[in-house]
Amino acid sequence: MAKEKNGRQSAKELELYGDEWDRIGLKELLAGEHDGLYKGKSKFQDIQVIRAEDIRLYLNEQLQFSSLDERIYHEAFVHVPFALGRPIRSVLVLGGGDGLALREILKYESVEEVDLVDIDGKVVSLAKKVPVLVKLNERSFFDKRVRTHIEDAKQFIERNEKVYDLMIIDFPDPTNELLASLYTRELFRQLHASLSDHGLIVCQSNALDATPTVFWSIGMTLAHAGFHTQAYHTIIPSFGDWGFQMAAKTSISLKFNPVAVPHRTLPKQLSTLFSFAPYYEEYKKGATVNSASNLILHHIFKQENI
């Protein structure tokens, strides 16, 4: 129930009232297509009635994105590494068959080539042919800088001889043994050989509020593969407090340049994404290296989702 003070709320009280996820989601909803059916105030509170339709992608009945807030995920995923100011001309995207991370990458004129690897050609085909998806990803697959590879990411990495300045790892959550094998120390070591000396990797690392030990275990596994790492996160209303692990061959200084391309969901100070509540920091103690000989990430995932 809203706080009352002589029948009214102060501006400060109104600012603090409500859930942060709701405020972030509302901001993104209002930035997209919607019908504002009512906006006004009573003597107690702000009132808005909004109608909005979203596009959702489900794989095996698991939500992959909602168009109402997917930009929060993809802008944090892509623009944070670019804002560090390292030269990025070649990019590898592992997963991401919906083309939404690709959409953000292609905003940078400095990017000369992008290889996107996804095992499911049907998802990529839909992203290229279904009009609402094509509109959402802004025709990203039709950019001449993009080459699409429909194959298993592990097989692509094994035979790859190219070097990339940025790798975006958008693998599914490690819900089973097969998917957990995509987050092993051995696979990350193979990526180490394909990364330029100044290059960066960003790996999606699950919901911090639902699977915090999985989140820190992915970071620990990257570190044991020879990388310097930095962890960050952002709130996505459809999914919760979502985490990313950033990795590089050299130490990562969190000194950011202004984001140089259009965006709408990032905080003014990107460094705030790298701060964690003490409650989340505690889960580092239970983190474990995920390796081919100790494939454990899916077990941790299941334990944390009970």
Residue frames relative to the residue before (quaternion, step in Angstrom):
aa qw qx qy qz dx dy dz
M 1.0000 0.0000 0.0000 0.0000 0.00 0.00 0.00
A 0.5078 -0.6654 0.4540 0.3055 3.58 -0.92 0.89
K 0.4981 -0.6407 0.4958 0.3092 3.52 -1.14 0.71
E 0.1866 -0.7786 0.5893 0.1078 3.55 -1.09 0.71
K 0.0097 0.7592 -0.6507 0.0065 3.52 -1.18 0.67
N 0.7991 -0.1879 0.0532 0.5686 3.51 -0.15 1.39
G 0.7193 -0.4694 0.2433 0.4506 3.54 1.02 0.93
R 0.7440 0.3381 -0.2111 0.5363 3.60 1.23 0.04
Q 0.3442 -0.6905 0.5866 0.2464 3.54 -1.32 0.35
S 0.4399 -0.6461 0.5462 0.3012 3.53 -1.12 0.68
A 0.6518 -0.5101 0.3807 0.4124 3.58 -1.25 0.37
K 0.6351 0.5351 -0.3289 0.4496 3.58 1.04 -0.77
E 0.6558 0.5084 -0.3089 0.4648 3.58 0.95 -0.88
L 0.6473 0.5217 -0.3180 0.4556 3.57 0.99 -0.85
E 0.6364 0.5457 -0.3191 0.4420 3.55 1.02 -0.83
L 0.7450 0.4161 -0.2185 0.4735 3.58 0.96 -0.83
Y 0.5762 0.6151 -0.3767 0.3844 3.57 1.22 -0.41
G 0.7446 0.3891 -0.2937 0.4560 3.56 -0.99 0.85
D 0.5972 -0.5797 0.4457 0.3294 3.49 -1.40 0.19
E 0.5299 -0.6495 0.4352 0.3286 3.60 -0.89 0.89
W 0.6163 0.5492 -0.3516 0.4416 3.58 1.01 -0.74
D 0.6455 0.5222 -0.3206 0.4560 3.56 0.99 -0.81
R 0.6594 0.5116 -0.3171 0.4504 3.59 0.93 -0.84
I 0.6572 0.4980 -0.3082 0.4745 3.58 0.97 -0.86
G 0.6631 0.5100 -0.3000 0.4584 3.57 0.95 -0.87
L 0.6416 0.5242 -0.3191 0.4602 3.57 1.00 -0.81
K 0.6376 0.5319 -0.3274 0.4510 3.58 0.95 -0.84
E 0.6901 0.4647 -0.2783 0.4800 3.57 0.93 -0.89
L 0.6149 0.5452 -0.3416 0.4560 3.59 1.02 -0.74
L 0.6878 0.4853 -0.2803 0.4614 3.58 0.91 -0.91
A 0.6288 0.5374 -0.3364 0.4502 3.59 1.20 -0.49
G 0.6974 0.4418 -0.2651 0.4981 3.59 1.22 -0.42
E 0.7180 -0.4033 0.3217 0.4673 3.56 -1.30 -0.28
H 0.2145 0.7664 -0.5754 0.1884 3.56 -0.79 1.02
D 0.3303 -0.6899 0.5970 0.2421 3.52 -1.35 0.23
G 0.2336 -0.7594 0.5923 0.1340 3.55 -0.73 1.06
L 0.1846 -0.8323 0.5165 0.0803 3.56 -0.18 1.27
Y 0.7874 -0.0909 0.0498 0.6076 3.56 1.17 -0.52
K 0.0759 0.7557 -0.6500 0.0275 3.53 -1.13 0.72
G 0.3236 0.7376 -0.5352 0.2546 3.55 -0.64 1.11
K 0.3906 -0.7016 0.5419 0.2481 3.54 -1.28 -0.26
S 0.2602 -0.6764 0.6553 0.2129 3.47 -1.27 0.54
K 0.6629 -0.4777 0.3479 0.4596 3.60 -1.19 -0.12
F 0.6879 0.4791 -0.2806 0.4674 3.57 1.30 -0.13
Q 0.8417 -0.0508 0.1160 0.5249 3.59 0.92 -0.84
D 0.6020 -0.5169 0.4817 0.3720 3.51 -1.45 0.18
I 0.0612 -0.7981 0.5989 0.0247 3.61 -1.00 0.78
Q 0.0645 0.7732 -0.6293 0.0435 3.57 -0.96 0.93
V 0.1039 -0.7449 0.6551 0.0719 3.54 -1.13 0.77
I 0.0035 0.8262 -0.5560 0.0911 3.57 -0.54 1.22
R 0.1394 -0.7544 0.6339 0.0984 3.55 -1.09 0.77
A 0.1261 0.7800 -0.6027 0.1116 3.57 -0.82 1.02
E 0.2363 -0.7494 0.6016 0.1435 3.55 -1.09 0.74
D 0.1461 -0.8042 0.5697 0.0861 3.57 -0.97 0.79
I 0.3707 -0.6624 0.6029 0.2457 3.50 -1.39 0.35
R 0.0505 -0.8094 0.5851 0.0043 3.57 -0.82 0.95
L 0.1826 -0.7437 0.6318 0.1196 3.53 -1.19 0.71
Y 0.0681 -0.7728 0.6308 0.0131 3.55 -0.86 1.06
L 0.0707 -0.7517 0.6536 0.0526 3.58 -1.07 0.80
N 0.8172 -0.0560 -0.0316 0.5728 3.56 -0.62 1.17
E 0.6739 -0.5357 0.2609 0.4367 3.53 1.01 1.00
Q 0.5722 0.5526 -0.3953 0.4593 3.59 1.23 0.37
L 0.4587 -0.7013 0.4763 0.2663 3.57 -0.76 1.04
Q 0.2169 -0.7808 0.5770 0.1017 3.56 -0.87 1.02
F 0.7767 -0.1856 0.0984 0.5939 3.57 1.06 -0.70
S 0.1941 -0.6915 0.6730 0.1769 3.48 -1.42 0.31
S 0.4959 -0.6807 0.4512 0.2954 3.57 -0.86 0.93
L 0.5641 0.6174 -0.3892 0.3862 3.60 1.19 -0.35
D 0.8397 0.0994 -0.0358 0.5327 3.61 1.04 -0.61
E 0.3649 0.7606 -0.4876 0.2251 3.63 1.18 0.19
R 0.5850 0.5933 -0.3840 0.3979 3.60 1.11 -0.53
I 0.5632 0.5844 -0.3990 0.4268 3.61 1.10 -0.53
Y 0.6687 0.4946 -0.2781 0.4806 3.55 0.98 -0.92
H 0.7616 0.4226 -0.2328 0.4327 3.56 0.62 -1.12
E 0.6295 0.5131 -0.3521 0.4653 3.60 1.05 -0.54
A 0.6460 0.4877 -0.3239 0.4898 3.60 1.01 -0.71
F 0.6219 0.5717 -0.3211 0.4282 3.55 1.01 -0.86
V 0.8081 0.3361 -0.1278 0.4665 3.56 0.76 -1.12
H 0.7591 0.4404 -0.2519 0.4080 3.60 0.66 -1.02
V 0.5538 0.6051 -0.4029 0.4061 3.60 1.15 -0.46
P 0.6997 0.4317 -0.3104 0.4772 3.68 0.74 -0.81
F 0.6268 0.5330 -0.3517 0.4465 3.60 0.99 -0.70
A 0.6661 0.5384 -0.3049 0.4165 3.59 0.99 -0.81
L 0.5493 0.6051 -0.4034 0.4114 3.60 1.22 -0.15
G 0.4901 -0.7281 0.3820 0.2893 3.57 1.28 -0.09
R 0.4582 0.6610 -0.4727 0.3601 3.60 1.18 0.21
P 0.5344 -0.6354 0.4331 0.3509 3.62 -0.98 0.70
I 0.0159 -0.7960 0.6040 -0.0368 3.58 -0.76 1.09
R 0.0280 0.8145 -0.5752 0.0704 3.53 -0.42 1.26
S 0.7778 0.2090 -0.1155 0.5814 3.57 1.10 -0.69
V 0.0824 -0.8120 0.5776 -0.0167 3.56 -0.89 1.01
L 0.1485 -0.7479 0.6407 0.0898 3.53 -1.15 0.78
V 0.0986 -0.7712 0.6276 0.0400 3.56 -0.87 0.99
L 0.1192 -0.7822 0.6101 0.0423 3.57 -0.70 1.11
G 0.7362 0.1742 -0.1954 0.6241 3.56 -0.31 1.29
G 0.5902 0.6279 -0.3748 0.3421 3.58 -1.08 -0.63
G 0.2346 0.8277 -0.4847 0.1581 3.57 1.10 0.63
D 0.5704 0.5864 -0.3894 0.4232 3.61 1.24 -0.14
G 0.4653 -0.7231 0.4110 0.3028 3.59 1.27 -0.18
L 0.4884 0.7009 -0.4208 0.3051 3.61 1.22 0.04
A 0.6261 0.4742 -0.3341 0.5211 3.61 1.05 -0.65
L 0.6067 0.5666 -0.3330 0.4472 3.55 1.07 -0.80
R 0.6054 0.5722 -0.3396 0.4367 3.57 1.01 -0.84
E 0.7030 0.4588 -0.2691 0.4720 3.58 0.89 -0.92
I 0.6266 0.5477 -0.3334 0.4430 3.61 0.99 -0.80
L 0.7077 0.4962 -0.2634 0.4284 3.56 0.89 -0.98
K 0.4916 0.6441 -0.4363 0.3914 3.58 1.25 0.00
Y 0.6680 0.4945 -0.2896 0.4748 3.58 1.22 -0.46
E 0.3718 -0.7512 0.5068 0.2017 3.56 -0.58 1.17
S 0.5885 0.5927 -0.3628 0.4132 3.58 1.19 -0.49
V 0.5862 0.5664 -0.3743 0.4420 3.61 1.20 -0.41
E 0.2156 -0.8139 0.5342 0.0749 3.53 -0.68 1.17
E 0.8116 -0.0076 0.0314 0.5833 3.58 1.09 -0.67
V 0.0800 -0.7735 0.6281 0.0270 3.52 -1.15 0.77
D 0.1344 -0.7463 0.6470 0.0801 3.54 -0.94 0.95
L 0.0759 -0.7852 0.6140 0.0274 3.58 -0.76 1.04
V 0.1103 -0.8001 0.5897 0.0075 3.54 -0.76 1.13
D 0.1539 0.7675 -0.6095 0.1254 3.57 -0.71 1.08
I 0.4703 -0.7113 0.4534 0.2593 3.54 -0.89 0.96
D 0.7359 0.4207 -0.2144 0.4853 3.57 1.14 -0.63
G 0.2645 -0.8036 0.5190 0.1217 3.54 -0.20 1.32
K 0.5826 0.5878 -0.3742 0.4183 3.58 1.17 -0.53
V 0.6359 0.5194 -0.3314 0.4648 3.61 0.99 -0.81
V 0.6612 0.4975 -0.3045 0.4719 3.58 0.92 -0.91
S 0.6390 0.5319 -0.3252 0.4505 3.58 0.97 -0.84
L 0.6519 0.5045 -0.3122 0.4723 3.58 0.98 -0.83
A 0.6532 0.5229 -0.3077 0.4531 3.57 1.01 -0.84
K 0.6984 0.4477 -0.2571 0.4957 3.58 1.23 -0.45
K 0.7803 0.3822 -0.1628 0.4674 3.58 1.16 -0.56
V 0.6562 0.4933 -0.3290 0.4667 3.62 1.01 -0.69
P 0.4881 -0.7269 0.3833 0.2940 3.63 -0.39 1.17
V 0.6861 0.4768 -0.3169 0.4489 3.62 0.84 -0.85
L 0.6451 0.4987 -0.3224 0.4809 3.60 1.11 -0.62
V 0.6215 0.5359 -0.3320 0.4651 3.57 1.04 -0.78
K 0.6457 0.5049 -0.3099 0.4818 3.56 1.02 -0.81
L 0.6701 0.5138 -0.3015 0.4428 3.57 0.92 -0.91
N 0.7554 0.3517 -0.2186 0.5078 3.61 0.90 -0.80
E 0.4132 -0.7641 0.4202 0.2624 3.54 1.38 0.25
R 0.6371 -0.5821 0.3094 0.3994 3.54 0.97 1.03
S 0.1747 0.8492 -0.4877 0.1023 3.56 1.12 0.63
F 0.6690 0.5152 -0.3177 0.4313 3.60 1.01 -0.71
F 0.6521 0.5190 -0.3158 0.4535 3.59 1.23 -0.26
D 0.4599 0.6623 -0.4548 0.3781 3.59 1.28 0.07
K 0.5024 -0.6977 0.4270 0.2801 3.58 -0.83 1.00
R 0.6069 0.5665 -0.3608 0.4248 3.60 1.20 -0.28
V 0.6553 0.5483 -0.2883 0.4323 3.57 1.26 -0.36
R 0.0472 -0.7475 0.6619 0.0310 3.50 -1.12 0.87
T 0.2148 -0.7980 0.5567 0.0840 3.55 -0.77 1.08
H 0.1031 -0.7834 0.6125 0.0240 3.55 -0.94 0.97
I 0.1629 -0.7834 0.5950 0.0760 3.57 -0.54 1.19
E 0.4623 0.6442 -0.4835 0.3709 3.54 -0.08 1.33
D 0.6630 -0.4849 0.3936 0.4128 3.52 -1.34 0.19
A 0.5116 -0.6781 0.4337 0.3005 3.58 -0.80 1.00
K 0.6386 0.5356 -0.3350 0.4395 3.60 0.98 -0.78
Q 0.6587 0.4942 -0.3088 0.4760 3.59 1.00 -0.77
F 0.6254 0.5323 -0.3360 0.4610 3.57 1.03 -0.77
I 0.6730 0.5064 -0.2933 0.4524 3.57 0.89 -0.97
E 0.6411 0.5523 -0.3238 0.4232 3.60 0.96 -0.84
R 0.7745 0.3363 -0.1892 0.5013 3.58 0.96 -0.79
N 0.4757 0.7017 -0.4277 0.3137 3.58 1.25 -0.15
E 0.1192 -0.7914 0.5972 0.0539 3.56 -1.03 0.85
K 0.5405 0.6259 -0.3991 0.3960 3.58 1.28 0.00
V 0.3005 -0.7120 0.6017 0.2019 3.54 -1.34 0.34
Y 0.1695 -0.8073 0.5632 0.0476 3.56 -0.89 1.01
D 0.4364 -0.6900 0.5222 0.2464 3.54 -1.22 0.65
L 0.7853 0.0766 -0.0441 0.6128 3.58 1.21 -0.47
M 0.0743 -0.7630 0.6407 0.0411 3.52 -1.06 0.87
I 0.1464 -0.7651 0.6247 0.0536 3.54 -0.86 1.06
I 0.1113 -0.8065 0.5800 0.0281 3.58 -0.46 1.22
D 0.0213 0.8174 -0.5685 0.0903 3.54 -0.32 1.32
F 0.1373 0.8190 -0.5376 0.1460 3.55 0.86 1.03
P 0.5876 -0.5462 0.4446 0.3985 3.60 -1.22 0.34
D 0.6415 -0.5023 0.4028 0.4171 3.56 -1.26 0.33
P 0.5005 -0.6791 0.4492 0.2942 3.62 -1.03 0.72
T 0.0680 0.8539 -0.5091 0.0834 3.55 0.59 1.17
N 0.7869 0.1388 -0.0958 0.5935 3.60 1.21 -0.32
E 0.7410 -0.4347 0.2765 0.4306 3.55 -1.31 0.19
L 0.6432 0.5334 -0.3288 0.4401 3.58 0.93 -0.85
L 0.7088 0.4455 -0.2668 0.4775 3.58 0.87 -0.92
A 0.6005 0.5528 -0.3567 0.4544 3.59 1.11 -0.61
S 0.6182 0.5675 -0.3406 0.4240 3.60 1.14 -0.60
L 0.5884 0.5665 -0.3671 0.4451 3.58 1.28 -0.18
Y 0.7248 0.4058 -0.2231 0.5101 3.59 1.26 -0.28
T 0.3772 0.7551 -0.4663 0.2649 3.60 1.07 0.62
R 0.6449 -0.5048 0.4181 0.3931 3.51 -1.33 0.40
E 0.6478 0.5372 -0.3225 0.4334 3.59 0.97 -0.85
L 0.6741 0.4782 -0.3028 0.4745 3.58 0.91 -0.86
F 0.6444 0.5141 -0.3218 0.4658 3.58 1.00 -0.78
R 0.6188 0.5328 -0.3461 0.4619 3.62 1.07 -0.63
Q 0.6194 0.5233 -0.3409 0.4756 3.57 1.09 -0.67
L 0.6421 0.5105 -0.3212 0.4732 3.58 1.03 -0.74
H 0.5629 0.6060 -0.3727 0.4207 3.58 1.11 -0.69
A 0.6854 0.4919 -0.2799 0.4581 3.59 0.96 -0.88
S 0.7162 0.4387 -0.2460 0.4838 3.61 1.18 -0.53
L 0.5928 0.5670 -0.3556 0.4480 3.58 1.31 0.07
S 0.4816 -0.6553 0.4945 0.3068 3.58 -0.96 0.83
D 0.6700 -0.5259 0.3360 0.4020 3.58 -1.18 0.46
H 0.7379 0.3591 -0.2149 0.5295 3.59 1.12 -0.65
G 0.4612 0.7516 -0.3923 0.2617 3.56 1.32 -0.07
L 0.2825 -0.7454 0.5869 0.1415 3.53 -1.37 0.31
I 0.1656 -0.7310 0.6514 0.1180 3.51 -1.26 0.60
V 0.0336 -0.7489 0.6587 0.0636 3.55 -1.13 0.69
C 0.0997 -0.8082 0.5804 -0.0012 3.54 -0.75 1.12
Q 0.4077 -0.6695 0.5535 0.2814 3.59 -0.80 0.94
S 0.1063 -0.8563 0.5046 -0.0294 3.55 -0.77 1.05
N 0.6729 -0.5601 0.2767 0.3962 3.57 1.07 0.79
A 0.6494 -0.5226 0.4006 0.3804 3.51 -1.40 0.19
L 0.4136 -0.7413 0.4819 0.2171 3.52 -0.61 1.18
D 0.6905 0.4779 -0.2872 0.4608 3.57 1.02 -0.73
A 0.7157 0.4210 -0.2517 0.4972 3.61 1.17 -0.47
T 0.8158 0.0934 -0.0085 0.5707 3.59 0.96 -0.88
P 0.0127 -0.8580 0.5135 0.0020 3.62 0.63 1.05
T 0.6457 0.5130 -0.3372 0.4540 3.62 1.02 -0.68
V 0.5930 0.5399 -0.3527 0.4822 3.58 1.12 -0.65
F 0.6306 0.5546 -0.3163 0.4414 3.57 0.94 -0.95
W 0.7364 0.4079 -0.2434 0.4817 3.59 0.71 -1.05
S 0.6065 0.5594 -0.3604 0.4352 3.61 1.10 -0.57
I 0.6200 0.5194 -0.3478 0.4743 3.60 1.04 -0.68
G 0.6439 0.5098 -0.3184 0.4734 3.59 0.99 -0.79
M 0.6583 0.5034 -0.3067 0.4681 3.59 0.94 -0.86
T 0.6422 0.5257 -0.3194 0.4574 3.59 1.01 -0.80
L 0.6314 0.5112 -0.3259 0.4836 3.59 1.01 -0.75
A 0.6472 0.5186 -0.3187 0.4589 3.59 0.95 -0.84
H 0.6903 0.4640 -0.2768 0.4812 3.59 0.97 -0.81
A 0.6168 0.5094 -0.3503 0.4872 3.58 1.28 -0.13
G 0.6633 -0.5506 0.2828 0.4206 3.57 1.29 0.16
F 0.5620 0.6195 -0.3793 0.3956 3.58 1.25 0.21
H 0.3816 -0.5937 0.6396 0.3045 3.49 -1.42 0.31
T 0.1156 -0.8358 0.5361 0.0264 3.60 -0.85 0.87
Q 0.0526 -0.7318 0.6761 0.0675 3.50 -1.41 0.40
A 0.2403 -0.7802 0.5645 0.1218 3.57 -0.90 0.91
Y 0.0610 0.7865 -0.6144 0.0152 3.57 -1.14 0.64
H 0.1392 -0.7957 0.5880 0.0418 3.55 -1.27 0.31
T 0.0719 -0.7740 0.6272 0.0485 3.52 -1.33 0.35
I 0.4663 -0.6828 0.4898 0.2765 3.56 -1.14 0.57
I 0.0486 -0.7676 0.6389 -0.0182 3.55 -0.85 1.12
P 0.4415 -0.7462 0.4125 0.2795 3.61 -0.26 1.17
S 0.6737 0.5070 -0.3117 0.4381 3.61 0.96 -0.77
F 0.7985 0.3075 -0.1226 0.5029 3.57 1.14 -0.60
G 0.5499 -0.5947 0.4182 0.4111 3.59 1.08 -0.59
D 0.7314 -0.3666 0.3213 0.4769 3.55 -1.23 -0.62
W 0.0904 -0.8661 0.4916 0.0015 3.55 -0.02 1.34
G 0.2631 -0.8142 0.5092 0.0930 3.53 -0.94 0.96
F 0.1246 -0.7527 0.6435 0.0619 3.50 -1.33 0.60
Q 0.1951 -0.7380 0.6289 0.1475 3.54 -1.21 0.57
M 0.1669 -0.7706 0.6096 0.0822 3.56 -0.90 0.99
A 0.0428 -0.8152 0.5771 -0.0223 3.56 -0.93 0.90
A 0.0255 0.7843 -0.6184 0.0424 3.55 -1.18 0.65
K 0.5774 -0.5847 0.4409 0.3611 3.57 -1.28 0.32
T 0.7386 0.2901 -0.1785 0.5818 3.56 1.26 -0.44
S 0.6640 -0.5007 0.3543 0.4276 3.58 -1.21 0.34
I 0.3422 -0.7491 0.5436 0.1621 3.56 -1.08 0.82
S 0.1715 -0.7779 0.6003 0.0708 3.55 -0.54 1.21
L 0.3329 -0.7766 0.5057 0.1740 3.56 -0.72 1.07
K 0.3363 0.6906 -0.5481 0.3310 3.53 0.66 1.21
F 0.1134 -0.8564 0.5037 0.0004 3.53 -0.27 1.31
N 0.3611 -0.6599 0.6128 0.2423 3.50 -1.26 0.63
P 0.6038 -0.5193 0.4236 0.4316 3.60 -1.16 0.30
V 0.5142 -0.6230 0.4817 0.3397 3.58 -1.05 0.73
A 0.3048 -0.8344 0.4456 0.1110 3.53 -0.50 1.26
V 0.7043 0.4044 -0.2577 0.5235 3.61 1.24 0.03
P 0.6665 -0.5032 0.3443 0.4289 3.62 -1.18 0.33
H 0.1596 0.7446 -0.6331 0.1385 3.55 -1.04 0.91
R 0.1701 -0.8280 0.5260 0.0936 3.58 -1.16 0.29
T 0.7282 0.4598 -0.2539 0.4402 3.63 1.14 -0.12
L 0.5714 0.6301 -0.3788 0.3648 3.61 1.19 -0.26
P 0.5053 -0.6256 0.4850 0.3436 3.61 -1.11 0.57
K 0.6234 -0.5500 0.3912 0.3947 3.58 -1.17 0.46
Q 0.7521 0.2622 -0.1538 0.5847 3.55 1.07 -0.75
L 0.3048 -0.7882 0.5049 0.1757 3.59 -0.24 1.24
S 0.5596 0.6249 -0.3854 0.3844 3.57 1.14 -0.53
T 0.5755 0.5972 -0.3864 0.4034 3.61 1.15 -0.49
L 0.5876 0.5839 -0.3708 0.4199 3.61 1.16 -0.46
F 0.6825 0.5007 -0.2662 0.4610 3.57 1.24 -0.45
S 0.5630 0.5768 -0.3924 0.4432 3.59 1.27 0.20
F 0.1119 -0.8022 0.5861 0.0199 3.56 -0.99 0.91
A 0.5079 -0.6225 0.5010 0.3216 3.54 -1.08 0.74
P 0.6191 -0.5666 0.3894 0.3795 3.62 -1.06 0.68
Y 0.5811 0.5944 -0.3706 0.4143 3.57 1.08 -0.69
Y 0.6927 0.4575 -0.2760 0.4844 3.60 0.96 -0.86
E 0.6073 0.5716 -0.3517 0.4252 3.59 1.03 -0.74
E 0.5904 0.6032 -0.3627 0.3949 3.59 1.09 -0.68
Y 0.6454 0.5554 -0.3256 0.4111 3.57 1.06 -0.69
K 0.4618 0.6685 -0.4515 0.3687 3.60 1.22 -0.16
K 0.6114 0.5934 -0.3463 0.3925 3.56 1.07 -0.78
G 0.7343 0.4092 -0.2373 0.4870 3.59 1.11 -0.56
A 0.4178 0.7279 -0.4568 0.2947 3.59 1.28 0.04
T 0.1150 -0.7895 0.6027 0.0157 3.55 -1.14 0.79
V 0.4736 -0.6425 0.5184 0.3067 3.56 -1.12 0.68
N 0.2489 -0.7574 0.5904 0.1255 3.56 -0.89 1.01
S 0.0926 0.8113 -0.5661 0.1127 3.58 -0.51 1.16
A 0.6805 -0.4837 0.3502 0.4246 3.55 -1.27 0.27
S 0.7117 0.4325 -0.2531 0.4923 3.58 1.08 -0.69
N 0.7619 0.1957 -0.1305 0.6035 3.59 1.28 -0.25
L 0.0448 0.8311 -0.5472 0.0891 3.54 0.62 1.22
I 0.1126 0.8559 -0.4791 0.1590 3.53 0.01 1.35
L 0.4924 0.7143 -0.4206 0.2653 3.58 1.18 -0.44
H 0.6595 0.5087 -0.3189 0.4523 3.61 0.97 -0.76
H 0.6124 0.5318 -0.3526 0.4667 3.57 1.11 -0.58
I 0.6421 0.5088 -0.3177 0.4773 3.58 0.99 -0.83
F 0.6237 0.5513 -0.3317 0.4439 3.56 0.99 -0.90
K 0.6911 0.4797 -0.2846 0.4596 3.59 0.84 -0.97
Q 0.6384 0.5329 -0.3280 0.4481 3.59 0.99 -0.79
E 0.7106 0.4555 -0.2597 0.4692 3.56 0.97 -0.88
N 0.6959 0.4507 -0.2692 0.4900 3.60 1.22 -0.30
I 0.3965 0.7088 -0.4902 0.3165 3.60 1.23 0.24
